[in-house]
């Protein structure tokens, strides 16, 4: 938590310091500076549900706050380039029903106990939480004095990450030929299988509502599965797909 607080303070400090030193010059050289805050809504999910996932029982977004500072260079009244530093949380809680889904669980009670890997059928409750330090770079299209649109790429490094879940009721078969093991209570922790880097694309828009104050929407799509294919115990690629809604102020 201390590390996160320091990062947030640095982001605001850099943005405010830059705006104070360059606000006069920005009118002459096309430079603008922006601070933004918002929240992410979305999920860490496969692209297209696999056949093993039979139903989504529940979905609950977690408090996914974001804070950022940007520098924008307008080359002409229409086109520009934006780069920045963003701290953001991405996470969710979800419940799914699966059939013959390959995974590893730690069984506390049932027909057997201990760590078992095999084909699970039943209900899973999963919780994902990741805190990223993100560097976005985007092209900016300025439609008019009110509307800005942008599209680009981002690279993110996970400072904090957690991928855990539990099984309330279900069964697992270690191989198609071994007996079924009934499960009444089990859990799993795949946090060590998460990748620290995420790279993806983003697209969004900003609309000024009062002077330099704007409301913003920004959609990010991760290209890298959050679970390392070489280490993961769950047979699924999961990608970060999030919509950020927030406000910004331009200096």
N, C-alpha and C positions, 0 to 999 in steps of 0.2 A: 504493500500500500504506500509506503514511503517513497519507493521508486516511482510509482505512478504519479504521486503528487508532485514530485520534482519535475517530471516530464511535462505535465500540464502547465506548471509555472513557467518552464522554459519556453514552451510554445507561445504563451501569451506575452511573455517578456520580450522575446525576439520580435514578435509581430508589432507590439506597441512601440518598442524602441525604434524599429525601422520606420514606422509611420510618423513618429515624431521628428525624426531626422530628415526624412525625405518628402514630407507632405507638400512642401513648397515646390521642390524640384519635380515631383511626380506630374504636376500640371504641364511641365515643359518637356519631359522626356517620355511620356506615355506610361510611366510606372504607376501601379496601384498596389495597395496592400489591404489585405482582408483578414479578419478573424471570424470564425464560424463555430457554432455549437449546434448539436442535434442529437438524434438517436437513430439507431439502426433497427429495422424490422425485417425479418427474413428467417433464413435457416441455413444450416450446414447439411446439405442433402445430396443424394445422387441425382444425376441428370436423367430423369425418367425412372420411375420406381421399378426395381427388379421384380421378377415374377415371384420371388420368395416373400416379398412384402405384400400381405393380403389386405391390410386395412390400416389406416391412420386413425388411432383412437382419440388422440388429443394433441394439441399444440399450444404452447404457452411461450411467448417471447420473454426473455429476461431483460433487466435494465441495461440496455446497450447504448451507453452514452458515447458521444464523440466530441472532440474539440480540435481545432485546426487553425493554422496560420498559413496564408498564401501570399505570394508575390505574383502580380500579373503585369505582363509587358504587352501593350497594345501597339502593334506595328503600323496600323492605320485605323480609321474609325470602325472598321468591321472585324478585323482579324487580330488575334493575339495569342499569347502563350501563358499558361498558368502552371506554377509549380509550388509545392508546399510541404508541410509537415503536419501529419494528423495522428492523434492518438485516438483509438476507438476500441470499443468492446463489441464482440460478435458472439452471440450465443442463443440458446433456446432450450426448452424442455419439451419433449415429445414422447408420445406413447404409440407403439405400433404393434400390429399382430403379424407374425411371420410363420412360415411353414418350411421346414427343411432348410433352415438358414444356417450356414456354417459360421460358428463363432466359438469363443472360449469364455466359460463362466466359472465362477468360484461358488460351488454349491454349499450352502449352510445347512439346509434340511431337505430331505427327499429320500429316494431309494438308495442314494449314495451321497458322500460328501467329498469336498476337495475340488481341485481344478480339473475341469473336463473340457475337451475340445471335440466338437462334433456338429451334428445337424440338429438345430433346435427348432421346436415348434411350440408357439405360445405367445404370450404378451411380454413386451419389453418396454421399460420406461427409461429413456435416455436423457442425459443432461450434458450439454456442450457449452463451454465458456472459453473464449480466447481474447486476450488483450493485445492489440497490434500497435506498433509504431509504423506508420504508413507514409511512403513518399509517392504522391500522385503527380503526374505530368500530363497536361491536357491542352489541346487546341481550343481556343475560345472564339465563338462566333457571336458578335454583338448585333442583334437584330435592330435594336433602337436603344434609346436611353433607359428603357425600363427592363428589357429582356436580354439576358445572356444565356447562351447554350455552350456546352463543352463536351468533349469526348477525348478519351486518352487511355493511358495505362497506369498501373500502380505496382509498387513492390512493397511488401509488408513483412515485418519481422515480429514474431510472437514473443512478447515479454512474459506472458502468463497464459497458461493453457490447461484445460481440464476436459476430459472426455470420459464420463462414467455412466453407469446405468445399473438397473436391477431387474430381476425376474421375480414376479410374484407367483406365477403358476405356469407350468409348462412341462416339456419333456425333451430329452436330448438322446440322440443315438450316435455313438462315437464313429461308427461306420455303418453302411447299409445292412451289414450282416450281424451286427452286435445287438444285444437286447436293449430295449428302451429303458432309460433311467428317468423316473418321475422326479420333478422338481417342485417343491413348495416355496423355497426361498433361495435366491442366488443373486450375486452381483458381479460386476466386471469393472475394470479400470484400464482403459486404453490410453491414458494420458501420455505414457512414455512412447506410444506409437505415433504421436502427432508430429507433423513436420513444422519446423520453426518458420519457414519461408512460405509466403503466398504471393503469387503474381497473377494479375488479372487485368480486366478492362473496366472502365467506368464511363458513364454517360449521365448528363444531368442538365439542369436549368436553374436559373436564378431570376427572380422577379422583384424589382424594387417596389416597396410599398410605401416608404416614407423617406425622402432624401436619400441617404446612403444605406438605409436599412432594407434588407431583402429577405424574402423567404426562399428556401432552396430545397431541391430534391435531387438526389444523386444515387444512381443504381450501380452497384459493383458486382462483378461476376468473376470469381476465382477460377483460374485455369489449372491449378494444382490441387490434387486430392489432399485433404488435411491429414489423412492417415497414410503414413509411409507404406507403399506397397511391399517393401522388403521386410517390414516388421509387423504389420498389422495382423490382428487376431480376428478381425471382423471382415467378412468377404464382401466388401462394398467400397466403391470410391465415393467420397463425400466432398462436395465443393461448397465454398462460401457464396451464397446468393443473398444479397441484402440491399434494401432500399433505405437510404438515409434521408430523413426529413429534419429541417432545422432552419436557423436564422443566421444571417451574416451581417457584418458591418464593414464597409469599404472606406479606407482613408484616402 
